[in-house]
Amino acid sequence: MNFPLSLLKMRIQTFYQFLLIALIGVGISGCSGGSETPKVFSELVTAKGKITLDDAPLSAATITFIPQEGEADIRMASAITDNSGIFELITPIANVSPEETKGIAPGNYKVIISKVLMPDGSVVPPETTEADAMAEGAKESLPAKYSNFENTKLTVEVEQSTDPNLTYDFELKSK
C-alpha cells in the first residue's frame, strides 16, 4: 500500500476511541481472562477493495467496518486507501503488528468512509492527530451518507472464506 503507517496508526487510534465510547454507551463488555490466543486471529478473512468517488479512485480515505448491534464478539476493521483507491482491511489489536492482523472477522458490519482535508485541500499530515487537524480547520470532504456513523447506509456481511481475493468495492457519489 502507498500510505504512511503512522497515518494508519493515527486513524486506528481514533477509531479505537470511538469504538470504546460506543461500547460503553450500549453497555457491551467482553474480556476473557484466559491466556489462550484470541479467537479473532483464527477467524480473520483477508479482505480488500477499492473505493471510487464519482468514478475516480479515492485516495487517503479511511474505511472502517464497525460491527452492527448483536455482533459483540467481533471487532472493527479499518484501512486507508492508497493512490489507486485500494485498501486492505486490518483488525487492530493492541500490541500486535498490523501484518499479523490483516483481515476481518466474519459478521455484519456498518461501513464508514471518511476523508478529512486541511483548509487548503491537502491531506492531513501523518504526524498530525485528527483532533489537531480539526482544531486547525480540517473538514470532512465526503457526504455524511458515507462518513457519519448515524447516516451511513453502507453495510456489509462478511462470510467465512478462504478466498484470498475477497473484495468489497464502494462506488461513491459526491452528490
C-alpha positions as CSV (number, residue, x, y, z in Angstrom):
1,M,0.0,0.0,0.0
2,N,1.1,3.5,-0.6
3,F,0.2,5.3,2.6
4,P,2.3,6.1,5.7
5,L,2.0,3.5,8.5
6,S,1.9,6.4,11.1
7,L,-1.3,7.8,9.4
8,L,-2.9,4.3,9.7
9,K,-1.9,4.1,13.3
10,M,-3.4,7.5,14.0
11,R,-6.7,6.7,12.3
12,I,-6.8,3.3,14.1
13,Q,-6.3,5.0,17.4
14,T,-9.1,7.5,16.7
15,F,-11.4,4.6,15.8
16,Y,-10.5,2.7,18.9
17,Q,-11.5,5.7,20.9
18,F,-14.8,5.9,19.0
19,L,-15.4,2.2,19.4
20,L,-14.7,2.4,23.2
21,I,-17.2,5.2,23.6
22,A,-19.8,3.3,21.6
23,L,-19.3,0.1,23.5
24,I,-19.6,1.9,26.9
25,G,-22.7,3.6,25.6
26,V,-24.5,0.4,24.9
27,G,-23.1,-1.5,27.9
28,I,-21.3,-4.1,25.9
29,S,-18.2,-5.6,27.5
30,G,-16.2,-8.7,26.8
31,C,-13.0,-9.6,28.4
32,S,-11.6,-13.1,28.6
33,G,-9.2,-13.6,31.4
34,G,-7.6,-16.6,29.8
35,S,-4.2,-16.8,28.2
36,E,-5.3,-18.5,25.0
37,T,-4.8,-17.0,21.6
38,P,-7.7,-14.6,20.9
39,K,-10.4,-16.2,18.7
40,V,-10.2,-13.3,16.3
41,F,-6.8,-14.4,15.0
42,S,-8.1,-17.7,13.7
43,E,-11.2,-16.2,12.1
44,L,-9.7,-13.4,10.1
45,V,-10.7,-13.3,6.4
46,T,-8.5,-11.5,4.0
47,A,-10.5,-8.6,2.6
48,K,-9.5,-5.9,0.1
49,G,-11.4,-3.5,-2.0
50,K,-11.5,-0.3,-4.0
51,I,-13.3,3.0,-3.3
52,T,-14.1,5.4,-6.0
53,L,-15.8,8.8,-5.8
54,D,-17.6,9.9,-9.0
55,D,-15.8,7.1,-10.9
56,A,-12.3,8.3,-9.8
57,P,-10.1,6.4,-7.3
58,L,-10.5,7.9,-3.7
59,S,-7.0,8.1,-2.1
60,A,-6.2,8.8,1.5
61,A,-9.6,7.8,2.7
62,T,-10.2,5.8,5.9
63,I,-12.7,3.0,5.7
64,T,-14.0,1.4,8.8
65,F,-16.1,-1.7,9.2
66,I,-18.0,-1.4,12.6
67,P,-19.8,-4.5,14.0
68,Q,-23.6,-4.0,13.9
69,E,-25.7,-4.4,17.0
70,G,-25.7,-8.0,18.2
71,E,-22.2,-8.6,16.9
72,A,-20.4,-8.1,20.2
73,D,-17.9,-10.9,19.6
74,I,-16.3,-9.3,16.6
75,R,-14.0,-6.3,16.3
76,M,-13.9,-3.4,13.9
77,A,-11.6,-3.4,11.0
78,S,-10.2,-0.5,9.0
79,A,-7.8,0.6,6.3
80,I,-6.6,3.7,4.5
81,T,-6.8,3.8,0.7
82,D,-3.7,4.1,-1.5
83,N,-3.5,6.4,-4.5
84,S,-5.5,3.9,-6.6
85,G,-8.3,3.9,-4.0
86,I,-7.3,0.3,-3.0
87,F,-7.5,-0.8,0.7
88,E,-6.7,-4.0,2.6
89,L,-8.5,-4.3,6.0
90,I,-6.8,-5.0,9.2
91,T,-8.4,-5.7,12.6
92,P,-6.4,-3.6,15.0
93,I,-5.4,-5.4,18.2
94,A,-3.3,-3.7,20.9
95,N,0.4,-4.6,20.9
96,V,0.0,-6.7,17.7
97,S,1.5,-5.6,14.4
98,P,-0.8,-4.8,11.5
99,E,0.9,-7.5,9.5
100,E,-0.4,-10.1,12.0
101,T,-3.9,-8.8,12.0
102,K,-4.6,-8.4,8.2
103,G,-8.2,-9.3,7.6
104,I,-11.7,-9.1,9.2
105,A,-13.8,-11.5,11.2
106,P,-17.0,-12.8,9.6
107,G,-20.1,-10.9,10.7
108,N,-22.4,-8.0,9.8
109,Y,-20.9,-4.5,9.6
110,K,-21.8,-0.9,9.2
111,V,-19.3,0.8,6.9
112,I,-18.0,4.4,7.3
113,I,-15.8,6.0,4.7
114,S,-14.1,9.3,5.7
115,K,-11.6,11.7,4.1
116,V,-10.6,14.7,6.2
117,L,-8.8,17.5,4.4
118,M,-7.0,20.5,5.7
119,P,-8.4,24.0,4.9
120,D,-6.1,24.3,1.8
121,G,-7.5,21.0,0.5
122,S,-4.4,18.9,1.4
123,V,-4.5,15.6,3.2
124,V,-3.9,15.7,7.0
125,P,-0.2,15.2,7.6
126,P,0.7,11.8,9.2
127,E,2.2,13.4,12.3
128,T,-1.0,15.4,12.9
129,T,-3.7,13.9,15.1
130,E,-7.3,14.2,13.8
131,A,-8.2,16.4,16.8
132,D,-5.3,18.8,16.0
133,A,-6.3,18.8,12.3
134,M,-9.9,19.7,13.3
135,A,-8.6,22.5,15.5
136,E,-6.7,23.8,12.5
137,G,-10.0,23.9,10.5
138,A,-9.8,20.5,8.7
139,K,-13.1,19.3,7.4
140,E,-14.7,16.0,6.3
141,S,-14.8,16.0,2.5
142,L,-17.3,13.2,1.9
143,P,-21.0,13.4,2.3
144,A,-22.5,12.4,5.7
145,K,-24.2,9.4,4.0
146,Y,-20.8,7.8,3.8
147,S,-18.8,9.4,6.6
148,N,-21.2,9.7,9.5
149,F,-22.0,6.6,11.7
150,E,-25.6,7.7,12.2
151,N,-26.2,8.5,8.5
152,T,-24.4,5.8,6.6
153,K,-26.5,3.2,4.8
154,L,-23.4,1.2,3.8
155,T,-23.5,-2.3,5.3
156,V,-21.6,-5.5,4.5
157,E,-22.0,-9.1,5.5
158,V,-18.6,-10.8,5.7
159,E,-18.8,-14.5,5.4
160,Q,-16.1,-17.1,6.3
161,S,-13.9,-17.6,3.3
162,T,-10.5,-18.9,2.3
163,D,-10.6,-16.9,-0.9
164,P,-7.5,-14.5,-0.7
165,N,-9.2,-12.2,-3.3
166,L,-12.3,-11.4,-1.3
167,T,-13.2,-7.8,-2.3
168,Y,-15.6,-5.1,-1.2
169,D,-15.8,-2.2,-3.7
170,F,-17.6,1.0,-3.0
171,E,-18.7,3.4,-5.7
172,L,-19.5,6.7,-4.0
173,K,-21.1,9.8,-5.5
174,S,-20.4,13.3,-4.3
175,K,-24.0,14.4,-4.8
